[in-house]
């Protein structure tokens, strides 16, 4: 019986192994390429395993670029975006989930509708607004918009708030809590998985964002990591392995964030139905 069950599982395991190899192979190839000399990097046919292993490529990237400044700029944008997104989206979501006011459902549908608008459509009006506010060539346009609510975050947090039994809210009201105290002291701590999911998605989106930094930033000292690395493509002509090493170094903060928040992230993704 056990042998029969094991045989039925084999096709599933084969599919999982093949899918994993398809996803992992490009990453492993990038790691190998980052450790090659330029001759090995451009060799035809490709030489997969670097020999010798050039760990010095990573040190050269740090020496030849203002990598630390780009990293600090990206951290400022990403961290402020995460804080703003969590606070604004959760407050708006709590209102949609628990408060009563006119046209609540209509307004929520309008918020969801904005998720269908491509970012490139709104980039020109936003550029004009930030220009009139004197924010161009600063980091503010990259994070301040997250403090005004994020449609996906509002949807995610609303679903999390709706899953909390109404008895908690009623008990808090009997204890004299006002709506903000109920939101801050009762509901928000009970939605850690959804908060972690929102934080990870926001951090990843802002860390890898290219379009907005390209439009709003002109001074190299204000560049974030993605456009900082891209701007050095010409400088590293003939040493493209450095570009691969820089791209891999830029992934480290995202991996650390995901590992720290993995437990809550997976739970939050399952609760909200995100695949």
N, C-alpha and C positions, 0 to 999 in steps of 0.2 A: 504493500500500500504506500509506504514511504517512498519507495523507488519510483512508483507511478507519479506521485505528486512532484518529486524532484524533476522527472523528465518533462512534466508540463511547465515547469518554471524555467527550463533551459532557454527556450526562445526569448523570453523576457530578459534574462540575464545577457544574452548575446546582443540584443538591441541596446541595452543600457551601456554595455562595454563599448560597442561601436560608436554610439552617440557621444560617450565620454571622450573617446580617442579623437573624434572629429573636433570637439570643442577644445581639447587640451593641446592638440598638435600645433596650432598657430602660436599659442603662448610659449610652448617649449622651443619652437623654432626661433621666436623673437629672443628668448633668453640666450640660446646658442649664438645667434647673430651678434648679440651685444658683446660677446666675449671673443670675437674674432678680430684678426687684423683686416685691413681693407682688402688685401689680396685674397684672403680666404672668403671675405664677405661677397666679393664679386666673382668668385671662381665659377667656371662652367666646365663640367657639371658641378652642381653645388657640393660643397664639402660640409656635411651636417655637423660633425663634432669638431669644435675648435681645438687646434693644436699649434702653438701653445695656447693655453687659456689666458686671455688678456683681462685680468681683473682690473688692470690699470685704466681700462676704458672708463670705468665709473668715476675714478679719481680725476681723470682728465676732464670729464663733463663738469665736475664741481669746480675745477680750476678755471676752465675756459669760459664759463658762463656766470651770469649773476643768478645762479640757480637758487641760492638761499633767499634772495629778494623776491623772485617769482613765487617761491613756495610760501613766503610770509603773506604776499598779496592774495594768493589763492586761499590761504587759511583764513584771512580776515573776511574775504567775501563769503566763503563757505560757512564759517561759524556764525557770522551775523545773519546769514540767510536762514540757517537752521533755527536759530533762536526766534527770528521774526516769523518764520513760517509756522512754528509750533504754537507760538502765542496767538497770532492773529487767526490762523485757521481753526484752532481749537475753540477760541471764543465765538467765532462766527458759527461754527458747527454746533456748539452748545445751544446757541439761540435757535437754530433751525431744528434741533432735536428736542429741546425741552421747554422753550418759551412759546407763548401765544402772542401773535401780532398779525395784523391784516396782511393779506397777500403772501403769507409765509411760503406756501407751496409754489406759487408763481415765481417768487424771487429765487427760490432754490433751483427751480428748473432753469431760470435765466443764468444762474451761476454755473450749473452743469453745462449749459449751452456754450459758455465761453471756452470750455475744454476742446470744442470742435474747431476753434479759430487757430489757424497756424500762427506761430510766433512772428513769422516774417511779415504778416499783415499789420501787426501793431507796432512794428519797430520804428517806422517813420514818425507817427504821432508821439511815441515815447521819446524819440530823439529830440523833437521840437520842444517838448515839455522840459526835458533835462537841460537842453541848451538855454532856455529862458530862465531856468533856475540856477544857471552857472555851475552845473554839476559835470559837464563834459571833462574828459581826461582826469576824472577822479574815480575811486572805486564805488562811490555811492550808488550810481545807477545800476550797478550789478547786484546789490543786495537790498536796497531800500524798498524795491517793489514787492519783496517777499513779506514785508511788514504790513501789507495791505490785504493779505489773504490770498491763498492759493487754491484754485478750484478743486484740484485733486485732493489736497489736504483737507479741505472743507468736507468733501464727500467721504473721505476715509474716516475722519474724526466723528462725523455725524453718525455713521454706521456703528462706530464703537460706543458712542453715547446712547444710542437707541437700544443697544444690547444690555444695558444696565437696568435691573428691575426698578420699577417706579417706587418701591417701598423704601429704597435708600433716600430718595429725594423727599418723600413724605416724612421720614424719621428726622432728616436734617431740618426740615421746616418746623417740626414740633420743638426742636432744640433751639429755634430762633435764628437759624441761618438765613441770610438773604441769598438771592440767585447767584451773586458772584462768589460768596463763600461756599455754596454748594458745588459750583463749578470748580473752584480752586482746591478745596479741601477734600471733597468726596469723589467727584467724577474724574478729575485729571489723574490722581494717583491710581485709579482703577483702570486706566487706559494706557498703561506703559507699553504693551506690545504695539498698539497703533501709533503711539508717539515715536517709538523706535523705528517703525517702518517709515513714517513720514520723515524722520531725521536722516535715515540712510538714503532715501530717494532724493531728498533735497540736497544733501551733501554731495552725492554722486553727480547730480545734474549740474550743480554750480562748479564743482571741481573740474569737470570735463567741458564746461561751456566754452564755445568758441565764437559764435555769432555776435553776441552782445559785447564782449571785450574788444573784438575787432572793430566794432562801430564806435564805441564810446572812448576807447583808450588810444592815445597817440604817443605818449611819452614812454620810453622803454622801461623807466624805473617803476612805472605803474602796471606793467604787463603782468597778467596772471600766468600760471605755469604752461597751459596749453599753447597760448599764442607766443609766449616767450620762447618755447622750444621750436615752434614753427618758424619764428622769425630768424632762427639761427641756421635754417636749412642751407642757405647760400654760403654762410661762413664755414659750414662743415662739409662743403663739396669736396669729395675725395676722402672723407672720413665719415661716411653715413652710418657706420656702426655706432658712432657716438650718439647719433639721433635716436637709434633704437635703445641704447642704454639710458638716455635721458627720459624717453617715454616710459620705460619700465620703472625708473626711479619715481616718476610721478604717480605710479599706481600704489606705492607703499601706504600712504595715508588712507586710501580707500579700503585697502585690505585690512588695515588695523581697525578702522571704524566698523567694518562688517564683522570681524572676528569678535569685537567687544559686544556688539549689539545683536549677534547672530541668534541667540536664544529668543529674545523678544521679537526680532525681525521675522523669523519663521512663524512664530505664533500669531503675530499681527497679520502677516500675509495670508495665513490660513483662515483667520477669523473674518477678514474682509473679502475673501474670495479672489485675491490677486494671484495669478499664475505667472 
